[in-house]
Amino acid sequence: MDPRRRLCTHLSSPLLPRLARQADDVLDWEAGATVAVVRCPDCDGCGLLELLDWTPDGRVRVFALCALGADEVALFQRDVQRGSCDPARMTLEQQALFASAGPAERVIALDAHGEALLANAAWPDGTPQPNAPWRERLPAHADTRWFEHLGLEKT
């Protein structure tokens, strides 16, 4: 994580605009995006969405939003498109991209079907940054802290 990297003023706003994404920006998928690169529709700002929690049906998903540099995203996409015969290469490319990301600044909820933005809040003070793959840190169904932070119900 690069602690100096920050979201653009648009993506860091409580009045977050719609998020733009290209088809190849989804890095992990489980009946909907779980990790993805998003782009600010107003500038060249990029962000990384990492799943924090979801409703039992998977429709409402809560994500951490971290800044990414447009140059790092372009390099990642170029290297992935080039391909490799090394099966570990994709994992290494993703690790390099994640290492270039800034700290989580926002917590957002999206509808996985229509990808509508449902809620948006600042990252809670004193909360540790995500530091493991989402599958390893997905909370139990009874744990509702991320939904409560956004003023939503986890149903």
N, C-alpha and C positions, 0 to 999 in steps of 0.2 A: 504494500500500500504506500502510495506517495502522499504524505500528509499535507503537502503544499497544493495539491491539485484540488480545485473547487468547481462546482457546477456553475454554468453560466447564470446570469441574473434571471433569465426566464425559467430555467429548470429548477432553480432554488427558491422560486417564489411560492408563497402559499396559494397564489392564483395561477398555479401551474397550467400552461397551455396544453393543448392536446400533444401527445407524444407521437413522433413519426418513427417508423421502423421499416426497414427493407426486409424482404423475405429471408435473406441470408444472415440477418442480424440475430436470429434466434440461435442461442448456443446450447440450450438444453430444453427438452420438451417432455411434458408428461400430461397428455390430454390438454395441452395449452402451454404457453411459454412459462418456463421456470427460471431461466437465465437468458437475458437478452440485452443487446445494445439498443439504446434509443437515441433519437436525435431531436434536437430542438427545432421546431418548425420556423423559428425566427432568426436563428443564427447558426453557426457551425458547431455549437455545443453538442457534446455527446455524453451519454450517461450509461451506466451499467445497472440493470435491474437484477436483483438476486432475491429469490423467493425466501420469505421469512415464515409464512404461514398461509393456510387456505382453509376454506370451509370444507366440511365433510364431502360435499359433492364436487369440490375442486373449482367451482365456478368463480367465487370471489377469492382473489389472491392478493396477499399483502407482500410488498416488496421493499427492500432497501434500495435507495437510489444514490449512486456514487458517480462522481465525475470521471470521465475518460477524455483523453486528448484525441482530437480528430486524426492526428498523425499516427498515433498508436493503433487506432481502429483501422485506418487504411493499411498499415503495415500488417496487422493481423489478417485482414481479409486477403491481401495479396499473397501472404505466405500460405494461407489455407487453400486458396484457389490454385496455387502452384502445385500443391499436393506433395506427397512424400511416400516412399515405400516403407518408412519407419512407422509402425502402428502406434508408437508412443508420441509421435510428433504433434498430433492434435492436442493432446493433454498438455504438452509443454508450451504450445502456442497459447492456449487458454490461460495457463498459469502466468505467462509473461504479460498477457493483457490484464489479468486481474491485479498483478503486482503494480501495474502502472496506474490503477484506479486510485482515486482519492478516498477519503473516509466517507461512510454513509452520512448523508446530510438530510435526506428526506425519507419518510415512510409513506408509501402510497398504496392504495387499494385499487385494483382493476377488476372489471368484469371479464373473465377469461373468454367468454363467447363473443362479445362485441368489443372488447378491449376499451370500454368506457371507463374514464377515471371516476371513481366513486368517492375517494377521500384522499387527503394530502395533509401531512403534518411534518414538523421538524423532527429530526432524529432526537429521541429523548436523552437529555443530559445524563451522564453517568452510565449509560447503557453500553456494554462492550460492542465492538464492531464485529460483524460476521467474520469468522475465521476458519470455517470448515465448509465443505460442500453442503448444499441445502438439504440433501437427503439425510445427512448426519446430524443436522441441528433442527429439523422440523419438530416443533413442539407437539405434545400430546393434545388430543382434541379438547380436553378440559382446560388447557392453558389458553386463556383468551387475551393475554396482555397486549398483543399487537392490535387486535380488533378494538379493544377498549381505548388504546392510545388514539385510534382514529375515530372513536365515537360510533363504532359499528358493532353489530352483534355477530357472533361466530355461530351461525345456524345453518 
